[in-house]
């Protein structure tokens, strides 16, 4: 699927500030970027560095006092198979590749060790992809999508108790329950055309049948309409902008459109 992606960020910086930006679509075998353009205000320092798991890149910037603008435009062709998740088998932990092991562990926003009893009681009769599909459907049915109901400190445990949140929160719960089931899972920051309200979107990736598969517990997207930006243990590793100093958001716009 051919997508046009546009993102605009504007911030006010009260002083010289270091920032880590990650909003560019990763150029991968299952999503090829036909064109890409990133424009920013003048910076003191600008350098691309590798992102987590070698998927895409991030940009180190240092900018001076005043307003900082960032405009990004990309055309990407997302072309990946969409297997039925429930039909995929689980890789036993002792046979997992080394680079997937860290995604079994609890993390700041996904304290999966708190959910082991719950997944055993709720999904204990299911394994592998069948369990992942059941968890996805359970989150989609049990949780309300409520913008503004969570913040940057909300964990999967908070969301599990409150039963409401946004895409970030649903992805964190999905990841925590998958890891509690001994299935590697990671957070994916993405663009997708059917997200309402339109914004940066968050989904989970789970490791089944020897490969990573995208899973959206909100039900708003499918894997063949998603353009990945980057992945990480949780949202803390894939924020679209991390500032190492005070910074104030002025404007934040995202649009993703199908190219007919």
C-alpha positions as CSV (number, residue, x, y, z in Angstrom):
1,X,0.0,0.0,0.0
2,X,1.3,3.4,-1.0
3,X,1.1,6.0,1.7
4,X,1.9,9.7,1.9
5,X,3.1,10.7,5.4
6,X,3.3,14.3,6.7
7,X,4.4,15.4,10.2
8,X,5.0,18.8,11.6
9,X,6.5,19.7,15.0
10,X,7.0,23.1,16.6
11,X,8.6,23.7,20.0
12,X,9.8,26.6,22.0
13,X,13.3,26.2,23.5
14,X,14.1,28.5,26.5
15,X,17.8,27.7,26.1
16,X,20.3,25.6,24.1
17,X,18.8,22.0,24.2
18,X,19.9,18.6,23.0
19,X,17.1,16.6,21.4
20,X,16.7,13.0,20.0
21,X,14.3,12.9,17.0
22,X,12.8,9.8,15.6
23,X,10.0,10.4,13.1
24,X,11.4,9.1,9.8
25,X,9.9,6.0,8.2
26,X,12.5,3.2,8.3
27,X,13.5,1.9,4.8
28,X,13.1,-1.9,5.0
29,X,12.4,-4.8,2.8
30,X,8.6,-4.7,3.7
31,X,8.3,-0.9,3.4
32,X,10.3,0.9,0.8
33,X,10.5,4.7,0.9
34,X,10.0,6.2,-2.5
35,X,10.8,9.7,-1.3
36,X,11.7,11.3,2.0
37,X,12.3,14.9,3.0
38,X,13.1,16.3,6.5
39,X,13.5,20.0,7.1
40,X,14.3,21.5,10.5
41,X,15.2,24.9,11.9
42,X,18.8,25.8,12.1
43,X,20.7,23.5,14.5
44,X,24.0,23.7,16.2
45,X,24.5,19.9,15.7
46,X,22.6,17.4,13.5
47,X,23.7,13.8,13.1
48,X,21.9,10.5,12.3
49,X,22.6,7.5,14.4
50,X,21.4,3.9,14.3
51,X,18.1,3.2,16.1
52,X,17.1,0.3,18.3
53,X,17.5,-3.2,16.7
54,X,19.0,-1.6,13.6
55,X,15.5,-0.6,12.5
56,X,15.6,2.9,11.1
57,X,17.6,5.8,12.5
58,X,17.3,8.6,15.0
59,X,18.8,12.1,14.9
60,X,20.8,13.9,17.5
61,X,20.3,17.6,17.4
62,X,21.3,20.6,19.4
63,X,19.3,23.7,18.9
64,X,19.5,27.2,20.3
65,X,17.0,29.3,22.2
66,X,13.8,30.2,20.4
67,X,11.3,28.3,18.2
68,X,12.3,25.0,16.7
69,X,10.4,23.7,13.6
70,X,10.5,20.2,12.0
71,X,8.7,19.3,8.8
72,X,8.7,15.7,7.5
73,X,7.3,14.3,4.2
74,X,7.5,10.8,3.0
75,X,6.0,8.4,0.4
76,X,6.3,4.8,1.4
77,X,5.2,1.5,-0.1
78,X,4.1,-0.9,2.7
79,X,4.2,-4.4,1.2
80,X,4.1,-7.2,3.7
81,X,2.1,-10.4,4.0
82,X,-0.6,-10.5,6.7
83,X,-0.7,-14.0,8.1
84,X,-3.5,-15.1,10.5
85,X,-1.8,-14.5,13.9
86,X,-3.8,-17.4,15.5
87,X,-2.2,-19.9,13.1
88,X,1.4,-19.0,14.0
89,X,3.4,-21.1,16.5
90,X,5.4,-20.0,19.5
91,X,9.1,-20.5,19.6
92,X,10.1,-22.2,22.9
93,X,12.2,-19.8,25.0
94,X,15.3,-22.0,24.8
95,X,15.3,-21.8,21.0
96,X,14.8,-18.1,20.7
97,X,17.5,-16.1,18.8
98,X,19.7,-14.0,21.0
99,X,18.5,-10.7,19.7
100,X,14.9,-11.5,20.8
101,X,15.7,-12.4,24.4
102,X,15.6,-8.8,25.8
103,X,12.0,-8.5,24.6
104,X,11.0,-11.2,27.1
105,X,12.0,-9.1,30.0
106,X,9.9,-6.6,32.1
107,X,10.5,-2.9,31.3
108,X,9.6,0.5,32.7
109,X,6.2,0.7,31.1
110,X,5.6,-3.1,30.6
111,X,6.0,-4.8,34.0
112,X,5.2,-8.2,32.6
113,X,6.2,-10.1,35.7
114,X,3.0,-8.7,37.4
115,X,0.8,-10.4,34.8
116,X,1.9,-14.0,34.8
117,X,-0.9,-15.3,37.0
118,X,-3.5,-13.4,35.0
119,X,-2.5,-14.8,31.6
120,X,-2.3,-18.3,33.0
121,X,-5.8,-18.0,34.4
122,X,-7.4,-16.1,31.5
123,X,-5.5,-17.6,28.5
124,X,-3.9,-20.7,29.9
125,X,-5.7,-23.1,27.4
126,X,-4.1,-21.3,24.4
127,X,-0.6,-21.2,23.1
128,X,1.4,-19.1,20.6
129,X,-0.5,-17.2,18.0
130,X,-3.9,-18.3,19.4
131,X,-3.0,-16.8,22.7
132,X,-1.8,-13.5,21.1
133,X,-5.0,-13.3,19.0
134,X,-7.1,-13.9,22.2
135,X,-5.1,-11.2,24.1
136,X,-5.5,-8.7,21.2
137,X,-9.3,-9.3,21.1
138,X,-9.6,-9.1,24.8
139,X,-7.9,-5.8,25.0
140,X,-10.0,-4.5,22.1
141,X,-13.2,-5.5,23.8
142,X,-12.4,-4.7,27.5
143,X,-10.6,-1.3,27.1
144,X,-12.0,2.1,26.0
145,X,-10.1,4.3,23.7
146,X,-10.1,7.7,25.5
147,X,-7.8,10.4,24.4
148,X,-6.4,12.3,27.4
149,X,-7.0,9.5,29.9
150,X,-3.3,8.7,30.3
151,X,0.0,10.5,30.4
152,X,3.7,9.9,29.8
153,X,4.0,8.1,33.1
154,X,1.1,5.6,32.6
155,X,2.2,2.0,32.7
156,X,0.6,-1.2,31.4
157,X,-0.4,-2.0,35.0
158,X,-2.1,1.4,35.4
159,X,-4.0,0.9,32.1
160,X,-5.0,-2.7,33.1
161,X,-6.6,-1.4,36.2
162,X,-8.3,1.7,34.6
163,X,-9.4,-0.2,31.4
164,X,-8.9,2.9,29.3
165,X,-6.2,4.7,27.4
166,X,-4.8,5.4,24.0
167,X,-2.8,3.4,21.4
168,X,0.4,3.7,23.5
169,X,-1.4,2.2,26.5
170,X,-3.0,-0.6,24.5
171,X,0.3,-1.5,23.0
172,X,2.0,-1.6,26.5
173,X,-0.7,-4.0,27.8
174,X,-0.4,-6.2,24.7
175,X,3.4,-6.3,25.1
176,X,3.2,-7.0,28.9
177,X,0.7,-9.9,28.5
178,X,2.7,-11.4,25.6
179,X,6.0,-11.3,27.6
180,X,4.1,-12.8,30.6
181,X,3.3,-15.7,28.1
182,X,7.0,-16.1,27.3
183,X,6.5,-14.6,23.8
184,X,9.0,-11.8,22.9
185,X,7.1,-8.6,22.3
186,X,8.3,-5.0,21.5
187,X,6.8,-1.6,21.0
188,X,6.6,-0.2,17.5
189,X,6.1,3.5,16.7
190,X,4.3,3.7,13.3
191,X,2.3,5.7,10.8
192,X,-1.1,4.4,9.6
193,X,-3.9,5.9,7.6
194,X,-6.9,4.8,9.6
195,X,-5.9,6.2,13.0
196,X,-8.5,8.4,14.7
197,X,-7.6,11.0,15.7
198,X,-4.7,11.1,13.3
199,X,-1.4,11.0,15.1
200,X,1.8,9.0,15.6
201,X,0.5,5.5,16.3
202,X,1.7,2.7,18.5
203,X,1.3,-1.1,18.1
204,X,3.0,-4.2,19.3
205,X,5.3,-6.6,17.5
206,X,5.4,-10.2,18.6
207,X,7.9,-12.9,17.7
208,X,6.1,-16.0,16.4
209,X,7.2,-18.7,13.8
210,X,10.7,-17.2,13.7
211,X,9.6,-13.7,12.6
212,X,8.2,-10.4,14.0
213,X,4.5,-9.7,13.4
214,X,2.6,-6.4,13.9
215,X,-0.4,-6.5,16.2
216,X,-2.7,-3.6,16.9
217,X,-4.9,-4.1,19.9
218,X,-6.9,-0.9,19.1
219,X,-8.2,-2.6,16.0
220,X,-7.6,0.6,14.0
221,X,-5.0,-0.7,11.6
222,X,-3.8,-3.9,9.9
223,X,-0.2,-4.9,9.2
224,X,-0.4,-4.1,5.5
225,X,-1.3,-0.4,6.1
226,X,1.5,0.3,8.6
227,X,4.8,2.1,8.1
228,X,7.2,1.5,11.0
229,X,9.3,4.3,12.4
230,X,11.2,2.3,15.0
231,X,10.9,-0.3,17.8
232,X,11.9,-0.6,21.4
233,X,11.2,-2.2,24.8
234,X,8.4,0.3,25.3
235,X,7.5,3.9,24.5
236,X,10.5,5.3,26.3
237,X,12.8,4.0,23.6
238,X,10.8,5.2,20.6
239,X,9.5,8.6,21.5
240,X,9.2,10.9,18.4
241,X,11.2,13.5,20.3
242,X,13.1,13.3,23.5
243,X,14.5,16.6,24.9
244,X,17.3,16.7,27.4
245,X,16.2,20.0,28.9
246,X,13.1,22.1,29.2
247,X,11.0,22.4,26.0
248,X,7.4,23.5,25.3
249,X,5.2,22.0,22.5
250,X,3.6,24.7,20.3
251,X,2.3,22.6,17.3
252,X,2.0,18.9,16.5
253,X,0.3,17.6,13.3
254,X,0.4,14.3,11.6
255,X,-1.4,13.1,8.4
256,X,-1.2,9.7,6.7
257,X,-3.1,9.2,3.4
258,X,-3.5,6.4,1.0
259,X,-2.2,7.2,-2.5
260,X,-4.9,6.2,-5.0
